[in-house]
Each structure stands twice: as structure tokens, then as C-alpha cells.
Amino acid sequence: MILTWDPAADRDFWLTAEYFPEILELDLPRFPSPASIGEGLGRFRTIPVPVPHDCLDGFLGAFWRRPEAYLDHVVRDSISGFAQLDPEVVRRGVARLADDLRSGGWEARHGGLRQRESLDVGYRLIVAEQS
């Protein structure tokens, strides 16, 4: 089994789509597709790994239902995607997110996520199958 992330499946995640597309720009060339990874395994299957709304791990997609968490520098400092961005890019994205949270813009576009128990933001489990 291999746990990976498929950026192609994550293009609609609000954080990277609206506030930090630069993270996707960094990650797209680095992450091979699940199909590419599976080629070396023979027969395989790919299983989406939805992230629960109360996920405690600090990876990029962990706070999809808690956007306020991304305003906290301690949270961002533990996420490699933010660490690799120019600080000015991070500042601008955080300012846009903070403004949208204050104005209700984020809630208007994404508030329905607060009712969901989990979300697929591109994490995948690749399982080799015995022949």
C-alpha cells in the first residue's frame, strides 16, 4: 500500500483553488499520478481517502471545514506547502482568507462544507493486488 496525494483530484479544494494556487503549482510536477505509481505494481486499485472534519493531523487538507485554522501561523508553519511559498504570497493569501471570513464571503461559497463529515481533497491509497 502506498498513501499519496493526487493533485488532479484536488483542483477544487477551496484553499488551493482560491487562496493558494501556488501550492498546486509547486506540487503538480512533484506528485506522479496514482496510475503512474500503480504501473510498477502490476494490478492495483486506487482508493480515495476522505479527510474527516475533525482531523487532528496538520497536513494541508486537514482543516478543510475549519478555515480559521489556516489563519494561525502555527498551523501554517507545520504544513510544507506553506513553508515553500514566498512569505509575501502567504501573507496575501491569508489576508484574502481573513477578509472572506470576516465578510461572510467564504461562508457564502463554502459554508455547506460545515455540514459534511468528510471531504475528498485528493489523498489516495494505492493497493497492489495479488495475481
C-alpha positions as a printed Julia matrix, in Angstrom:
131×3 Matrix{Float64}:
   0.0     0.0     0.0
   1.1     3.5    -0.81
  -0.53    6.64    0.5
  -0.17    9.55   -1.89
  -1.85   12.71   -2.98
  -3.34   13.28   -6.41
  -3.22   16.99   -7.25
  -5.53   16.4   -10.23
  -8.24   15.33   -7.78
  -7.63   18.36   -5.59
  -8.17   21.19   -8.07
 -11.48   22.11   -6.44
 -10.22   22.34   -2.85
 -11.1    25.9    -1.85
  -7.79   26.55   -0.08
  -5.6    25.87   -3.1
  -8.14   26.91   -5.74
  -8.91   30.34   -4.3
  -6.23   31.38   -1.86
  -3.01   29.47   -2.54
  -2.9    28.17   -6.13
   0.88   28.47   -5.83
   0.87   25.35   -3.65
  -0.64   23.38   -6.53
   1.91   24.88   -8.92
   4.67   23.52   -6.67
   3.08   20.11   -6.16
   1.76   19.24   -9.62
   5.19   18.39  -11.06
   6.29   16.55   -7.9
   3.42   14.14   -7.42
   3.04   11.41  -10.02
  -0.49   10.32  -10.79
  -1.83    7.25   -9.0
  -1.85    5.48  -12.38
   1.87    6.21  -12.81
   2.64    4.87   -9.36
   0.49    1.81   -9.96
   2.25    0.91  -13.21
   5.1    -0.58  -11.24
   2.78   -2.63   -9.07
   1.05   -4.72  -11.71
  -2.61   -4.96  -10.82
  -3.66   -2.31   -8.35
  -6.6    -0.31   -7.18
  -6.84    3.28   -6.03
  -8.97    4.11   -3.01
  -9.9     7.7    -2.13
  -9.07    8.6     1.48
 -11.55   11.26    2.61
 -10.38   13.56    5.4
 -12.69   13.63    8.44
 -13.91   17.06    9.55
 -12.19   16.76   12.92
  -8.83   15.55   11.63
  -6.1    16.48   14.1
  -3.1    15.94   11.85
  -1.65   19.14   10.47
  -1.34   18.29    6.77
  -2.62   20.69    4.11
  -6.15   19.32    3.76
  -6.77   18.64    7.45
  -8.65   21.86    8.15
 -10.96   21.9     5.11
 -14.01   22.51    7.34
 -12.2    24.84    9.76
 -10.84   27.63    7.54
  -9.99   29.79   10.54
  -7.18   27.35   11.36
  -5.24   28.46    8.27
  -5.04   31.98    9.72
  -2.88   30.63   12.57
   0.82   30.82   11.75
   1.5    27.79   14.0
  -0.82   25.69   11.81
   0.7    27.05    8.58
   4.25   26.57    9.89
   3.65   22.82   10.15
   2.43   22.49    6.54
   5.21   22.03    4.0
   3.28   23.7     1.17
   3.21   26.99    3.07
   6.86   26.71    4.09
   7.88   26.56    0.43
   6.0    29.69   -0.61
   7.33   33.21   -0.67
   6.25   34.86    2.6
   4.55   37.65    0.63
   2.41   35.09   -1.23
   1.4    33.57    2.11
   0.63   37.0     3.57
  -1.62   37.91    0.61
  -3.47   34.59    0.68
  -4.01   34.75    4.43
  -5.26   38.33    4.13
  -7.79   37.3     1.42
  -8.98   34.39    3.54
  -9.29   36.56    6.65
 -11.25   39.16    4.68
 -13.58   36.49    3.28
 -14.16   35.02    6.72
 -14.96   38.46    8.17
 -17.25   39.46    5.3
 -19.05   36.12    5.06
 -17.73   35.5     1.55
 -16.14   32.19    2.49
 -19.32   31.08    4.24
 -21.46   32.04    1.24
 -19.3    29.99   -1.15
 -18.27   27.09    1.09
 -20.42   27.12    4.21
 -22.15   23.92    3.13
 -18.89   22.12    3.9
 -19.51   22.71    7.6
 -22.32   20.13    7.41
 -20.13   17.41    5.89
 -18.43   14.71    7.91
 -15.56   14.17    5.46
 -14.17   15.52    2.19
 -12.09   14.1    -0.63
  -9.22   16.54   -1.16
  -7.09   14.19   -3.23
  -5.46   11.74   -0.83
  -5.26    8.25   -2.32
  -4.34    4.79   -1.12
  -2.81    2.65   -3.87
  -3.17   -1.05   -3.15
  -1.33   -3.7    -5.13
  -3.46   -6.74   -5.81
  -2.05  -10.25   -5.86
  -2.28  -12.04   -9.15
